[in-house]
Amino acid sequence: MTDPDMPKSCCTPARDSDVPPAPAMTPGTGDSGKAEAIPIPGGTALVGTARPGLPMDGESPIKRKRVKPFAIDATTVTNARFARFVAETGYVTEAERFGNSFVFFSFLPPNAPPTQGVVGTEWWRMVDGANWRLPHGPLVPEAYHDDHPVVQVSWIDAQAFAIWAGGRLPSEAEWEHAARGGLGDVRFPWGDEEPDDTNFLPCNIWQGQFPHHNTGADGFIATAPARSFEPNGYGLFNMVGNVWEWTAEPFRVKSLKKATQAAHRGKDGYKLQKGGSFLCHISYCYRYRIAARHGNAPDTATPHQGFRLVYDI
């Protein structure tokens, strides 16, 4: 079990430089993908948990918030859908404008040139030419699949797509309400049964010893198709695991504890992410739970960050 008092930084590295802003999008110019969005009933949404796995992240206490009915994408936005957006608008993602992005070290081939690592989490490498079309860099073109979640997209990129598609990123309350699938106060979209490394594999997370050995027992070492594993009670796929999902909200943790304040110092302006990813494991980054939360800089992209949209109805 992970130590709840030890901050874990494996999830997402963050940039510390700027590029010029992308051009503004025209709202709602069209996207057939929204036709597959699933309506979610309004009412009282549960947010957080009384059983926090990582209290330092602000997972507790459990709260109740009113939400209006909305629709949400059944899957995260796929590469194919994002490609339509790029073809129509000419949008250039932040990773493309930076000219590089973060890649997990084990995705790099043996002939890769030397790369710079992130201090303290050296498994994250800065790779020239990594972007949404080449999520593991130019030497690994086979990492791209049309039906997989688009990754290497920043919060700013996701916002641009949302404007074009006539949707928006979800609030934390909307995301958790949808993820629970009508089950109420549960730990995971399927209930409370904990995934293991061998027999119960309901989502795409890490199996084995992080960060050096992933058995891939669930069938995937990196992303899985956006429409894979069993959907939750509302018909939503991969609400936990696979890729982190950007939300509309800033990442904030309210606490008077000095350790918590120190763990999140320097995160002003960070945006909230939900759901965990294929790099999460109970032994290190126990964030593939509905109440789990994480934040990252809005201009940062990685091969395990994506998004899905919600729509007002």
C-alpha positions in Angstrom: 0.0 0.0 0.0 1.2 3.5 -0.7 2.2 5.7 2.2 -0.6 8.3 2.4 1.8 10.9 3.9 4.4 10.7 1.2 3.8 12.9 -1.9 4.3 10.9 -5.1 5.5 12.8 -8.2 5.5 10.0 -10.7 2.2 11.1 -12.2 3.1 14.1 -14.4 6.1 16.2 -14.8 5.6 20.0 -15.4 7.1 22.4 -17.8 8.8 25.7 -16.7 8.9 27.6 -20.0 6.6 29.5 -22.3 5.6 29.5 -25.9 3.4 32.0 -27.7 -0.3 31.4 -27.3 -2.2 29.4 -29.9 -4.7 31.2 -32.1 -8.3 31.6 -30.8 -10.8 28.9 -31.8 -14.3 29.6 -33.3 -16.9 28.2 -30.9 -18.9 25.2 -32.0 -17.8 25.0 -35.6 -18.7 21.3 -35.6 -17.8 17.9 -34.3 -19.8 14.7 -35.0 -18.2 13.1 -31.9 -20.6 14.8 -29.5 -23.4 12.6 -31.0 -22.0 9.7 -28.9 -22.1 11.6 -25.6 -24.1 10.0 -22.9 -26.7 11.9 -20.9 -26.1 12.0 -17.1 -28.9 12.8 -14.7 -28.6 15.8 -12.5 -29.0 15.8 -8.8 -26.7 15.4 -5.8 -23.1 14.5 -6.8 -20.7 13.0 -4.3 -17.2 14.5 -4.4 -14.3 13.1 -2.5 -14.3 10.3 0.0 -14.3 9.5 3.7 -11.7 6.8 2.9 -8.8 8.7 1.4 -5.9 6.9 -0.1 -3.8 10.0 -0.4 -5.1 12.5 2.1 -2.4 15.0 1.1 -4.1 15.4 -2.2 -7.3 16.8 -0.7 -9.4 13.7 -1.3 -11.5 14.1 1.9 -13.9 14.9 3.3 -16.7 13.6 1.1 -19.0 16.5 0.0 -22.3 16.7 -1.7 -22.9 19.1 -4.6 -25.8 19.8 -6.9 -25.2 19.3 -10.6 -27.5 20.0 -13.5 -28.1 17.3 -16.1 -25.3 17.1 -18.7 -23.9 14.8 -21.3 -20.4 13.4 -21.3 -18.2 11.7 -23.9 -18.4 7.9 -23.6 -14.7 7.8 -24.1 -11.8 10.2 -24.0 -11.2 12.1 -27.2 -9.4 9.8 -29.6 -6.5 10.5 -32.0 -8.9 10.1 -34.9 -11.3 12.8 -33.5 -8.4 15.1 -32.6 -7.0 14.7 -36.1 -10.3 16.0 -37.5 -10.0 19.0 -35.3 -6.5 19.7 -36.5 -7.4 19.1 -40.2 -10.3 21.6 -39.9 -8.6 24.3 -37.9 -4.9 23.9 -38.5 -4.3 23.9 -34.7 -0.8 23.3 -33.6 -0.5 21.8 -30.1 1.8 23.2 -27.4 4.2 20.2 -27.6 4.6 20.8 -31.3 5.3 24.5 -30.7 7.8 23.7 -27.9 9.4 21.1 -30.2 9.6 18.5 -27.5 7.6 16.8 -24.7 7.9 14.3 -21.8 8.2 10.6 -22.5 8.4 7.7 -20.1 11.9 6.3 -20.2 10.9 2.7 -21.0 9.2 3.8 -24.2 12.5 5.0 -25.7 14.3 2.5 -28.0 17.9 1.5 -27.3 19.1 3.7 -30.2 17.5 6.8 -28.8 19.9 9.8 -28.4 20.7 11.0 -24.9 17.7 12.8 -23.2 17.3 15.1 -20.2 15.5 13.6 -17.2 13.3 15.3 -14.6 15.2 15.7 -11.3 13.7 13.3 -8.7 11.6 11.4 -11.3 14.3 10.5 -13.9 12.0 8.1 -15.6 10.5 11.2 -17.3 12.7 12.2 -20.3 12.4 15.3 -22.5 12.2 14.0 -26.1 12.6 16.2 -29.2 9.7 15.7 -31.6 7.4 14.0 -29.2 3.8 15.2 -29.7 0.3 13.9 -30.2 1.1 12.2 -33.5 4.3 10.7 -32.0 3.5 10.2 -28.4 6.7 8.3 -27.6 8.9 10.4 -30.0 9.9 10.2 -33.6 11.7 6.8 -33.2 8.5 5.1 -32.1 5.9 5.9 -34.8 4.0 2.7 -34.0 2.9 4.2 -30.7 0.1 6.1 -32.5 -3.3 4.5 -33.0 -6.4 6.2 -34.3 -8.7 4.5 -31.7 -6.5 5.3 -28.7 -6.9 8.4 -26.5 -5.1 11.5 -27.9 -2.2 12.2 -25.5 0.6 14.7 -25.4 -2.1 17.4 -25.2 -2.0 20.2 -22.7 -4.9 21.7 -20.8 -4.7 24.6 -23.2 -4.9 22.2 -26.2 -7.9 20.5 -24.6 -9.6 23.9 -24.1 -9.1 24.8 -27.7 -10.6 21.5 -28.8 -13.6 22.0 -26.5 -14.4 25.4 -27.9 -14.3 23.9 -31.5 -16.4 21.0 -30.5 -19.1 23.0 -28.7 -18.4 21.4 -25.4 -16.3 22.0 -22.3 -14.1 20.3 -19.8 -16.0 18.9 -16.8 -16.0 20.2 -13.3 -14.7 17.8 -10.6 -18.3 17.3 -9.4 -19.5 16.4 -12.9 -16.5 14.1 -13.5 -17.0 12.2 -10.2 -20.8 12.0 -10.7 -20.3 10.5 -14.1 -17.5 8.2 -13.0 -19.6 6.7 -10.2 -22.1 5.4 -12.7 -25.0 5.6 -10.3 -23.3 3.4 -7.7 -22.9 6.2 -5.0 -20.0 6.2 -2.6 -17.7 3.7 -4.3 -13.9 3.7 -4.7 -13.9 2.7 -8.4 -16.4 2.9 -11.3 -17.2 -0.8 -10.9 -17.5 -0.7 -7.1 -15.1 -1.3 -4.3 -13.1 -4.4 -5.5 -9.4 -3.6 -5.7 -7.6 -4.4 -8.9 -4.6 -6.8 -8.5 -1.7 -7.7 -10.7 -2.9 -11.1 -11.8 -6.6 -12.0 -11.6 -8.8 -8.9 -11.4 -7.8 -6.5 -14.1 -10.8 -4.1 -14.7 -8.8 -1.1 -16.0 -5.5 -0.2 -17.6 -3.0 0.5 -14.8 0.5 -0.8 -14.0 1.2 -4.4 -12.9 4.5 -5.3 -11.4 7.3 -3.2 -9.9 7.2 0.5 -10.7 9.0 2.0 -12.6 11.2 -0.8 -14.0 8.9 -3.8 -14.6 5.4 -3.7 -16.0 4.1 -7.2 -16.7 1.3 -5.8 -18.9 -1.1 -8.4 -17.4 -4.1 -6.3 -18.4 -3.0 -6.5 -22.0 -1.4 -3.0 -22.3 2.0 -1.4 -21.5 0.9 2.0 -22.6 -2.5 3.3 -23.7 -5.4 1.0 -24.5 -8.1 1.8 -27.0 -10.4 4.5 -25.7 -13.3 2.0 -25.9 -11.9 -0.9 -23.9 -12.5 -2.7 -20.7 -16.1 -2.8 -19.3 -17.9 0.5 -19.1 -19.4 1.8 -15.9 -23.1 1.9 -15.1 -23.6 5.0 -17.3 -21.8 3.4 -20.3 -18.6 5.4 -19.8 -15.3 3.7 -20.7 -12.0 4.0 -18.8 -13.0 6.6 -16.3 -10.0 5.4 -14.2 -6.7 4.2 -15.6 -5.5 4.5 -19.2 -5.0 8.3 -19.2 -5.3 11.2 -16.8 -8.2 13.5 -17.8 -8.0 17.3 -17.6 -10.9 19.1 -15.9 -12.0 22.7 -16.0 -10.9 23.5 -12.5 -7.8 24.7 -10.8 -5.9 22.3 -8.6 -6.4 23.4 -5.0 -5.8 21.6 -1.7 -7.1 23.3 1.3 -5.1 22.4 4.4 -3.4 24.0 7.4 -0.9 21.1 7.6 2.6 22.3 6.8 3.5 19.1 5.1 0.6 19.3 2.8 1.3 23.0 2.0 4.9 22.1 1.3 4.0 19.2 -1.0 1.9 21.5 -3.2 4.0 24.6 -3.1 4.7 26.0 -6.5 1.5 24.7 -8.0 -0.3 28.0 -8.4 -2.1 27.9 -11.8 -2.1 24.2 -12.0 -5.2 22.5 -13.4 -7.0 19.5 -11.8 -6.7 16.0 -13.4 -8.8 13.0 -12.5 -8.8 9.3 -13.1 -5.1 8.2 -13.0 -3.4 6.4 -15.8 -1.6 3.3 -17.1 1.4 4.3 -14.9 -0.5 4.1 -11.6 0.0 1.3 -9.1 -1.2 0.9 -5.6 2.4 0.6 -4.4 3.4 4.1 -5.7 0.7 6.3 -7.3 -2.6 5.1 -5.9 -4.6 7.5 -8.0 -6.8 5.3 -10.2 -9.7 5.9 -7.8 -12.7 8.2 -8.4 -11.8 10.5 -5.5 -8.1 10.7 -6.4 -6.9 14.0 -7.7 -3.8 15.5 -9.2 -2.7 18.7 -10.7 -0.3 19.8 -13.5 0.8 23.0 -15.3 -1.7 23.8 -18.1 1.0 23.9 -20.7 2.4 20.4 -19.9 1.8 17.3 -22.1 2.7 13.7 -21.5 1.9 10.3 -23.1 -0.6 9.6 -20.3 -2.7 12.8 -20.3 -5.9 13.1 -22.3 -9.4 14.5 -21.8 -13.1 14.0 -22.5 -15.8 16.7 -22.8 -19.1 17.4 -21.3 -22.0 19.2 -22.9 -24.8 21.3 -21.5 -28.3 19.9 -22.1 
